[in-house]
Amino acid sequence: MSANRAGGARVVHAVHGRQERPADPAYQAGLVEELRQAYGRAGLIELYGRFATGDGVVDTMMRKAIWQAITRSCGTGLQVAGGAGFKHPETFEIGNGVFIGAQAYIQGRFDGRCAIGDNVWIGPMAYFDARDLVIEDSVGWGPGAKVLGSTHTALPVDVPIIRTDLEIRPVRIGAEADIGTNATILPGVTIGKGAIVGAGAVVVSDVEPFSVVAGVPAKFIRWRSENDPMTNMSREERS
């Protein structure tokens, strides 16, 4: 079902956000535990390379099983597209019904935490500096969008910047927020519940719940309302 709007726009039902999450097949839990026991973390990382990029049924199944086996915790209904990668997945906490797009990359830290809530949709080629990152439920993350969770102190000035200490700052993405294509979220930023970040925006400060921001640097544009066409468009259309 679709509806036409002024200017030729067409509104259709969302896919990821509306579909019911089927339970994992009965063998899934056993496969995950067998992989965990047989390979260990280092072995699972090596094994993942064999299935990381294929689009076949076995590749898709094994990517999912390896993510479930190697993360700190992972719910059911996970989908991992080809080329998706990770670093320090043992620090990841992934909810139910999460979709991770093709060539997305989540970079954790050995002593960090990355929490991704239920029903989160992560677009292709997204990048997460996930050393202290929380993404709450039902967030849409556009293709190529990035979150940066750390920066070099650049001090002292007589030392190359890449050799100076890292300052890690928490990033929080509130439930039901939508991050546009190629947007960048900088360290220490909190995106409020239900907020919309425009495509290509560079977010340097906190974003109020249910607001719309855009630009470089991102600035407040308006509050969301029932009459705002962007509010009722699907995740796929906004990205």
Disulfide bonds with the S-S distance in Angstrom:
none
